Amino acid sequence: MAQVPLVVGLGVRNSIVSALLGKGSEKFNYLHRFLGRSIFVASTLHVAPYLHKYAIDDDFVAQLGKPVISTGCFGYIALILISLSSIPVIRRKAFQFFQISHWIGMVILLVSLSVHVPICLPFTLSSLSLYFLDLLLRLLFKTQNAFLGTPAVLLPLSDGLTTLLEIPSLTTGWRAGQHVYVRVFHPGMGLGKMWESHPFTIASAGAEGEGDGEPLRVFVKSVKRGWTERLFGFASDGEVGTGEDRMRFGGAKGGRRCRVLVEGPYGGTGNILFSSFSSVLLVSGGSGITFSLAQALSLQSKALLGLVRARSIDLVWIFQSEASLQAFMPYLLPLLNNASSNKTASSFKALKINLHIYITRPSSQFAYDPSLSTTLLPAHDHLYIHTGRPNLSDLVNAKVEEAAMEAKRLNGRGVNPCGLGIGACGPQGLVRSLRNVVGGLKGERMGEVGGVEVVTEAFGV
Ligand SMILES: Cc1cc2nc3c(=O)[nH]c(=O)nc-3n(C[C@H](O)[C@H](O)[C@H](O)COP(=O)(O)OP(=O)(O)OC[C@H]3O[C@@H](n4cnc5c(N)ncnc54)[C@H](O)[C@@H]3O)c2cc1C
């Protein structure tokens, strides 16, 4: 029973552990799951001998008349509901069912245990306090304009999959790598889906220190039959902005202005600051580009204030078809252009960004010719477009080589190298593979470059 407040405390968005370590509660979800499973095992060991005894005595129905037994049975049934709906395959395939079962199960469990035996009461009350404290914090401090919502622009992008959600009035208050929960409380989303809130990584750099930030921007990739697909349909059904507006957003037909509830920011890279590394590599798969985009934009603006150690960074983006290229290029090109145009704007050197794009399943017509410069794909010294899948091991090893050269240069000037920072965001498989590649690096090599640190963000729980 004493584990219940712990499991609740680790499951809420505003957990004490997250606040202390500066990481989102999703990073500690494995502890929440581990404790949840151990509660189920412990409860089964507690319940089974009683059931065995009642079966031998043949008086289960009579026993059920006693409040201590009936409340215990209700609590255990609730625990079965929570545990079954949390089985990974069910959780992934039916996330909303998992969430609703979790919520109903927890209410039944806590109410039943409160009256089961008096010793349970302090634990159920502390669990409820943690849960309600989290709700209060979310409502009062984490949700922008919690009652009316915040005006937003929704635009379906030309890849037919991604919705851009931009909030013009929010330009500060987050760090690169953080995410927000979005709820579109509009009947157009459908009666079920208008209540749902979903997490998305912020893709723009807010004002950090000096200067104006960009509006908060998230890119939402559609998942079949989910809230994200409905959002794309909802955005496509509208009509917003002038042709010029549309050009700016790189949107396809449609678009909509509406109010949304934005809760956050949550998460982040904790004590890892990319600006403090001598070399940086950012690897993204699909919509994981949002994480790298925000990091790169933030590093670029900090570099102009002299706050970034690295002289150049490499951003690798892997995705399936060139349709994504068309949709996202308007947001990526400023990274390349800022590096050249800002050279004169500051006494500090602009940060060079090498953009490596890998299209894994290009159409047969796709061919990139750097000599044929177009608005969408201009010839640029730091833009590299490849077809096929990259070899992650080669990518990391090449970056480690480069970091070792940079370390040599720094050592020559009497400066200690400050390591290689690697960020990876996207599907679980990509993130896991990259971790494995880094795990396989030789300790000696890592020491030469001043250490290698990895931050990963996988889109899924
Ligand atoms: C920290 C974080 C940041 C993310 N950032 C982005 C982003 O920038 N762009 C992007 O396109 N996607 C992002 N995602 C994934 C996005 O949240 C899911 O794709 C979306 O919630 C799917 O909802 P759905 O109803 O369309 O699909 P469903 O079929 O309901 O869900 C598909 C999968 O998405 C995950 N998911 C669904 N709802 C939630 C939820 N409320 N909380 C956590 N996970 C959920 C589950 O793993 C589920 O199996 C992020 C996820 C996390 C956890």
PDBQT file of the ligand as one rigid body, heavy atoms in Angstrom, charges set to zero:
ROOT
HETATM    1  C1  LIG A 501       7.270  14.070 -24.994  1.00  0.00    +0.000 C 
HETATM    2  C2  LIG A 501       6.602  13.831 -26.335  1.00  0.00    +0.000 A 
HETATM    3  C3  LIG A 501       6.793  14.740 -27.360  1.00  0.00    +0.000 A 
HETATM    4  C4  LIG A 501       6.185  14.540 -28.603  1.00  0.00    +0.000 A 
HETATM    5  N1  LIG A 501       6.382  15.454 -29.616  1.00  0.00    +0.000 NA
HETATM    6  C5  LIG A 501       5.787  15.276 -30.821  1.00  0.00    +0.000 A 
HETATM    7  C6  LIG A 501       5.963  16.235 -31.898  1.00  0.00    +0.000 A 
HETATM    8  O1  LIG A 501       6.635  17.247 -31.765  1.00  0.00    +0.000 OA
HETATM    9  N2  LIG A 501       5.317  15.993 -33.072  1.00  0.00    +0.000 N 
HETATM   10  C7  LIG A 501       4.548  14.876 -33.262  1.00  0.00    +0.000 A 
HETATM   11  O2  LIG A 501       3.994  14.725 -34.352  1.00  0.00    +0.000 OA
HETATM   12  N3  LIG A 501       4.369  13.957 -32.274  1.00  0.00    +0.000 NA
HETATM   13  C8  LIG A 501       4.959  14.133 -31.063  1.00  0.00    +0.000 A 
HETATM   14  N4  LIG A 501       4.765  13.216 -30.055  1.00  0.00    +0.000 N 
HETATM   15  C9  LIG A 501       3.870  12.064 -30.307  1.00  0.00    +0.000 C 
HETATM   16  C10 LIG A 501       2.402  12.522 -30.177  1.00  0.00    +0.000 C 
HETATM   17  O3  LIG A 501       2.127  12.962 -28.866  1.00  0.00    +0.000 OA
HETATM   18  C11 LIG A 501       1.488  11.366 -30.543  1.00  0.00    +0.000 C 
HETATM   19  O4  LIG A 501       1.735  11.032 -31.881  1.00  0.00    +0.000 OA
HETATM   20  C12 LIG A 501       0.033  11.747 -30.429  1.00  0.00    +0.000 C 
HETATM   21  O5  LIG A 501      -0.312  11.973 -29.086  1.00  0.00    +0.000 OA
HETATM   22  C13 LIG A 501      -0.795  10.626 -31.042  1.00  0.00    +0.000 C 
HETATM   23  O6  LIG A 501      -2.157  10.782 -30.699  1.00  0.00    +0.000 OA
HETATM   24  P1  LIG A 501      -3.299  10.161 -31.616  1.00  0.00    +0.000 P 
HETATM   25  O7  LIG A 501      -4.601  10.208 -30.880  1.00  0.00    +0.000 OA
HETATM   26  O8  LIG A 501      -3.301  10.783 -32.968  1.00  0.00    +0.000 OA
HETATM   27  O9  LIG A 501      -2.841   8.658 -31.845  1.00  0.00    +0.000 OA
HETATM   28  P2  LIG A 501      -3.039   7.405 -30.889  1.00  0.00    +0.000 P 
HETATM   29  O10 LIG A 501      -3.249   6.245 -31.794  1.00  0.00    +0.000 OA
HETATM   30  O11 LIG A 501      -4.007   7.677 -29.800  1.00  0.00    +0.000 OA
HETATM   31  O12 LIG A 501      -1.584   7.300 -30.228  1.00  0.00    +0.000 OA
HETATM   32  C14 LIG A 501      -0.455   6.833 -30.923  1.00  0.00    +0.000 C 
HETATM   33  C15 LIG A 501       0.692   6.778 -29.923  1.00  0.00    +0.000 C 
HETATM   34  O13 LIG A 501       0.992   8.110 -29.468  1.00  0.00    +0.000 OA
HETATM   35  C16 LIG A 501       1.275   8.109 -28.061  1.00  0.00    +0.000 C 
HETATM   36  N5  LIG A 501       0.293   8.964 -27.379  1.00  0.00    +0.000 N 
HETATM   37  C17 LIG A 501      -1.004   9.150 -27.697  1.00  0.00    +0.000 A 
HETATM   38  N6  LIG A 501      -1.595  10.006 -26.851  1.00  0.00    +0.000 NA
HETATM   39  C18 LIG A 501      -0.634  10.370 -25.966  1.00  0.00    +0.000 A 
HETATM   40  C19 LIG A 501      -0.620  11.212 -24.816  1.00  0.00    +0.000 A 
HETATM   41  N7  LIG A 501      -1.717  11.871 -24.424  1.00  0.00    +0.000 N 
HETATM   42  N8  LIG A 501       0.531  11.318 -24.115  1.00  0.00    +0.000 NA
HETATM   43  C20 LIG A 501       1.647  10.655 -24.507  1.00  0.00    +0.000 A 
HETATM   44  N9  LIG A 501       1.705   9.863 -25.586  1.00  0.00    +0.000 NA
HETATM   45  C21 LIG A 501       0.577   9.704 -26.303  1.00  0.00    +0.000 A 
HETATM   46  C22 LIG A 501       1.213   6.654 -27.591  1.00  0.00    +0.000 C 
HETATM   47  O14 LIG A 501       2.503   6.094 -27.646  1.00  0.00    +0.000 OA
HETATM   48  C23 LIG A 501       0.351   5.994 -28.630  1.00  0.00    +0.000 C 
HETATM   49  O15 LIG A 501       0.651   4.641 -28.775  1.00  0.00    +0.000 OA
HETATM   50  C24 LIG A 501       5.366  13.395 -28.808  1.00  0.00    +0.000 A 
HETATM   51  C25 LIG A 501       5.171  12.481 -27.765  1.00  0.00    +0.000 A 
HETATM   52  C26 LIG A 501       5.782  12.675 -26.543  1.00  0.00    +0.000 A 
HETATM   53  C27 LIG A 501       5.557  11.668 -25.434  1.00  0.00    +0.000 C 
ENDROOT
TORSDOF 0
